[in-house]
Amino acid sequence: MQNPYAPLEQTGLVIDDLDIGAVVGTIREQGYAVVENFLREDTIAKIRAAFNNDVPITEMRAIGTKTGRTWRAHNLLAKTRAADSVFLDPRLRAIVDGVIGRYNQINVTTLFNTLPGETKQFLHQDDGLWPIPRPHPPFLCNALFAFDDFTRDNGATHLVPFSHTWTKPVDQSVESIQIEMQSGSVVLWEGGVWHAGGANITEDQERMGLFISHQVSYLRPQEIQLLSVPADVVRTMPQKLQRLVGYHTFGLGVDGRDPIDVLADGVVVNPEARTAKYWRQSYGMSD
């Protein structure tokens, strides 16, 4: 039986002039890939406006940072519709399918802004939260979209190439590279890659971006999308996005029904379900 969670072979697949197979192959080989000019300027402007004016945010003091000089808006899909087009972009969807398989869902959604004075994070693996022995098949695929230019000085993300194949923790002094890229570009990496947000040593440059983490759908996500995004909000989403937040069909669904149908009508007991007495009578069986 074919593994439904196996990565998809995307060789030869081209969407909007982007060679999906080449991107997936690069991620599989070295752990990450950069795609330039992924987002249009007007898309970035729309999401930036939502972050600056509408979306509730918090300070982040974690993963080795204590300054509070990073602002984050987690649980993004409950807070704004401004970024929906990014989540549904067919190029992103094809890349994620190619890395971790077609049965995937959203794990984490974050708008962030790294301010001057922020320090470097600890190197870490995002798939380390699940106690699965290494080596293991890829089950996490991350995408980090740059709204501002990412430079060494403003804290461009550190990555350790090929570290997704390593089976032991790294020393924090291990050599890493910083992913410098222009606004509109995206860096994608497999969940086993050791990485960290860089230190923003500038005096006046902010580093804003959008982080989307995907996982195979049999794992419990870090952000519990089925709880954190209210059902009334999910009902307003396109069906593909509803699937991505966890209302997918693989498995038994809700008493044998498609979770999206249950989302619409609220009926959690299959309307075709009957008592054993009914079925015995219909089969001509005695009680």
Protein Blocks (a to p, Z undefined) as FASTA:
>chain_A
ZZfkbccdfehiagehiafklmmmmmmmnopacdehkbcfklmmmmmmmmmmmmccdddd
eehianlpaccdehkllmocklmmmmmomklmmmmmmmnojbdcdfbdcdddddehiacd
ddddfklmpccdcddddfbdcddddfbdcdfknopacddehklmpcbdcdfkbccddddd
dehiacdddfklccdddddfbfkbccdddddddddfkbccfblfklmpcfklmmmpcfkl
mmmnopafehjkjghiafklmmmnopabdfkbccfklmmmmnopaZZ
